[in-house]
Amino acid sequence: MGVRVLAAADKFKGTLTAQQVCAAIGHACWDLGLDCTEMPMADGGEGTLDILGGANKHTWVTGPLGDPVLAHWRFSRGTAVIEMARASGLTVVGGAEKNDALAASTQGTGELIDTALDLGAKKIIVCLGGSATTDGGYGAIRAISGPARLKAIDFVVACDVETPFLDAARVFAPQKGATPAQVALLSGRLERLAQSYKSEHGVDVTTLVHAGAAGGLAGGLAALGARLVPGFEVVAEETGFDEAIESHDIVVTGEGRLDDTSFDGKVVGSVVEWAESVGTPVITIAGSVDESMSADARERAHAHSTSEMFTREMSMREPMRCVEEAAREALKNFA
C-alpha cells in the first residue's frame, strides 16, 4: 500500500470552500501517485452545515430584524444540524452597516430548533458563528415552545470561540455595527440575562467557557441544557476524523490566513494538535501567513504560503491551482 494522505482543510474564506481546497490537495496527490482521502473540515462557524452533509430542509423563520428569512438546515436520521448564521446571521441583514445591533434577535434560530423538535429530533447540533446578534439567546429561547423537550435529547452547540458570556458585547458587537454606547447597553443586558438564567434555569452562564459565542446564544442555549463543545470536536466526531488521522501516513490541512489565532480552536490548530498527539506528520497550506507569527508556530504547522510561493495577486486570482501546486511541492518528498 502506498503513502496515504488525509486532506483535512478549512475554507479559504472568500475564495475557496473547504471541499475545493481538499479537492486541490487530492489532485496534487493523484499527480504524485499518492492515495488521498478528502475530508473537508470546519470549526463550528459558517460553512459547518455543508461539511456535515449540507441542507435538505428549508424553513421560513423570523430574520434578525424581523423580516422573513428562508433558512436552510438539515434533518436526517433523527439528527438536526442548524447553522445559526442561516437564520440569524450578519449576512442575512446585509452586513454591519445595515444591521441594528440592539434589535437583532436570534428568534429565527429558536424557531428552527422548535421545528426540529416537532419533527422528532433525537439530536440537535447548533453551529455558531457569523451572527448579527448580541441578545444572549433571549430571542431563541422565547421561540422554543416546550423547552423542557430539549432535556430528552442530545443537544449540542458547536462553538467557534471561547469568549465568556459577559464579554460577548465588548468583543463582538462592534463587528456587528454597535457603537460604544450600544456596546455598554448590550453588556448591561447580558448581565441581567445571566442573572435571569441563573434564577430561572439554575445555570450560571458566566462560568461557562464558550458561552459568549454568537453574541451569547451559546449561553442562552446552555441554560436550556445544551452542551457547549468546541466546533472542531463536533465536526471531528461527526466525520470520523479521529479514526482517519490514525489510519493515514500524513495529514494536509489549510486555511486562507494562518496566524496565531489559528491555534485558538480553529481547524488548522486543531488538526496540528491532533496530528501531534498521534504522531502523524502534518503540512499546512495557507493563502498567506501573518508576518508577526512566531517562527516556532509556523514550523509547528509546517506552513506553506501560496502568496509567498507565487504572488498574492495570483493566489487570489487562481487559488485552486496555487493550492494544488503548493501541495504538490510540499508532498513531493513523500511520493
N, C-alpha and C positions, 0 to 999 in steps of 0.2 A: 504493500500500500504506500502511495506517495505521501508527500507532506500535505497535511490537512490545515487549511486556513479558515478561520472564523471571521467573517466580516460583520462587525457589530458596531455600526456607526450611527451617530445622530444626524439630523438635518444640517445643512449649511444654510442658515436662515436667509431667505431672500433669493437663493439661487438654486439649491437642490434639496429634494426631500431625502429623508433617511434611506428610503428604498433606492433612490437614484445613486446615492453615494455608495451603498453596498453593491449595487449593480456594477458601478465603475471599478470597484475593487475586484469584483468577480471577473470582469473582463480581463484585468491585468493577470489574475491568477490563471485564467484559461490560456492566455498567450504564453505563460511561463510553464505550463504543464502541471500546475498545482491544483489540487482539489479545493473547492471553496464552498462553504455554507454561508449563505447570505441571511443575516439576522438583524434587520433594522431595529434600532433601539430608541428610547425616549426617556425623559426624566420625570414624567407625570404632567408636564406642561402641555402647551399646544402641540398637536401632532400625535399625542399618545393614542387617541382613538384609532387613528389609521394603523398604528403599529399593532394594536390589539384586535385587528380584524376588520376595521372600517365600519361605517354606518350602514345599518339596514332598516332603521326606523327614522321617521320624520314627523315631528310633532310641533304644532303651533303652540308657542308659550309666550309669556309676557317678557319683553326685552328689558334691558337695564333701565330705560327711561319710560317704560310703559307701552311702547309700540309693540305690535305682534311680531314675533320672530319665528321662522320655520327652523327649528333646531334639529340637527342630525345627531343620532345616537345609535347605540347598538343593544340588541336584546337577543340572546341566543343561549339555548340550553339552560335557562334559569338564571343566567348572568347578564346584568345590565352594565354597560360601560357608558358613562356620561362625561363629556368634556365640557366643563362649565363655560369655557370661552365660546362655545357654540350658542349658548343661551344668554350668557351674562358677560360677554367679552367686550373689550375695548374696541375691537374691530367691528363689532355689531353696530356700535353707535357712530362709527366713522372716525375714530381716533380721539386723542385727548382734547383737541380743540373743539370738538362737538359734544363732549361729554359734560354732564352735570355731576360733578364729583360728590356733592351732598345728596342728590336724589337717587343716584344709580343704585339699583337693587338686584339682589340675587334671586328674586321671586321665580324667574323662569327656570333656574336650576332646581329649585324646590319642586316646581311643577313636573319636571322630568322625573325626579325621584319618586314623586307621588304616582305618576303614571307607571313607572317600573314596578312599584309595589302592587298596584291594581292588576298588573299582568302576572303577578305571582312570582316575582323575582326572589330567588334564594340568596343571591349575592349581588351587591351593587358596588361598583367601583366608580368613584367620582374623581376625575382628573382635574387638577387645579392649574392655574397659570393663565396669563393674558386677560385678567379680569378688568372690568370697568368700575368695579365696586369696592367700597370700604364700609359695608354695612354690618360686618361681623356675623354674617349669615342670617341676620334677622328676617330678611325677605324670604329666604329659602325655608326657614323653619315655619313661618306663618303659612306657607303654601302647601305644607305636607299635612294631609288630613290623617288623623290617627297615627301620629309619630311613634306611638308605642309599638307599631308593627315592625319598626326597624330593629327592635330588640331581638326579634326572632330570626333575623337573617345575618349573613356575613356582610357587614357594612364597612367598606374600606375607602379611605380618602388618600389618593396618591398626591403627595406634596412635593413641590419643586423648590421650596425654600424652607429654612429652619426658623424664620422670623417669629418672635413671640407675639402673642395676640395684641398686647397693648402698644407694640411698636409698628403695627401694620400701617397706620395712617402716616406716621413720620417717614417711614422707609419708602412706601409705595404710592401714597396718594398724589404726590406731586407729579408722578409719571401719568396719572390719570386725569390731570387737569386741575388739581386742587391748589388754591392759593395758600400762603402761610396761615392766614386767618381760618380758612376752611380746614386745614390740617389740624389746627387746635380744636375746632368744633368736632371733627371726626374722632380725634383722640379722646375727647370727653365722652362722646357717645359710646366708644368701645369700652371705656371704664365702667359706664353704667350697665352696659350689656353683660360684661363679665360678672358684675355683682348679681344681675338678674339670673344668669345661667347657673350661678352657684346656689342661689336660693331656690330656684325652680327645679333644677335638674341634679343638684348635688355635685356638679363638676366645676372645679376651679380651672378654667381655661388658661389663666395667666401662668400656670405652672407647666403647660404642655409645650414641648418642642413642636414646631411646625404650625402652631395654632393661628399664627398671623397670615398664613398663606391665603392668597386670593382675597385680600382685604378682610381677613378674619373669618371667612367662610369655613375654613378648616376647624376653627374653634367652635363655631356655632354647631357644626355637624358632630363634633366630638361631644358636645353637650347632650346630643341625642343618642350617643353610644357608638359613634364611628371610631374606628382605629385609624390613627394618623400614621402613615407609613411613607418613608422616602420613596418618591415616584419610581426611581430606577429599580428598587427592590420589587415593587409591584409588577413592573414590566418584566423583570428577570424571572419572576415566579411564573407569570402567565405564559412566557415564551419558551421556558426551559433553558434559559441562558446558563444557569449554573451547571447543568449536566453537559451542555455543549462545550463550554470553555475547557472542561477537563478532558474531553474526547478529541480536542484539536491540538495541533502542534504549535500554532501561533495565532494570535488574535490581532486584527487590524481594526482600529476604531478611528473616530474622527468627528470634527465639528467645524463650523465656519471660522470661529476665532478662538484660539487657545490662549488662556490667561490664568492667573492664579485662582479665579473663581471657578475654573473648570474642575477644581478638586473639591468644590463645596456641594456635593450631591448631584452634580451633572453627569452626563453619560460618560465622557472621556475619563474623568477622575475615578468614577465608579468602576469602569472596565479595567483601568490600570490597577486599582486596589484589588479587584477580584483576581486579575491575572497574577499579580504578585503573590497572592495567598495560595495559589495552586501551582505556582512555578511555571506558568505559561508565558513565553516571550510576547511582548506587545509592541505594536507600531502604531503611531498616531499620525493621521493625515489631516492637516488643518489648512483652511484657506489662508489664514495669517496667524502669526504668533506675536503676542504682545512683547514689545521690546523690553518692558520692565520686568518681564517674567524671569525668575531666577534660573541660572544655568542648570542647577540641580533638578528643578521641577521639569525643565524641558528635557533633560536627559532621562529623567524617570519615565516620561511619556514617550521617549524615543520619537520626538516630533519631527515631522517633515512639513514644510510650508509650501503650498503651491505658489504663493505670491513671491517667495524667495527663489524658488526653482525656475519660475517663469517671470511674470510681472503681475502686479495687482490687476492691471487692465485685462490681461489675458485670462487670469484666474476668475475674473468676474464675467468675461465675455464667453469663455468656453470652459466652464467649471468642471463639467463631467470629464472632458478629455484631460484636463490638468490633474484631476484626482486619479484618473486611470494611469497616467504617466508617472505620477508621484508614487503610487502603489507599486507599479512595475519596478521602478528604481529601488524602492525600499525592500522589495521581496526577491530581487534577482539572486541574492546570495543563498536563498533557501531553495531555489529551483534545482 
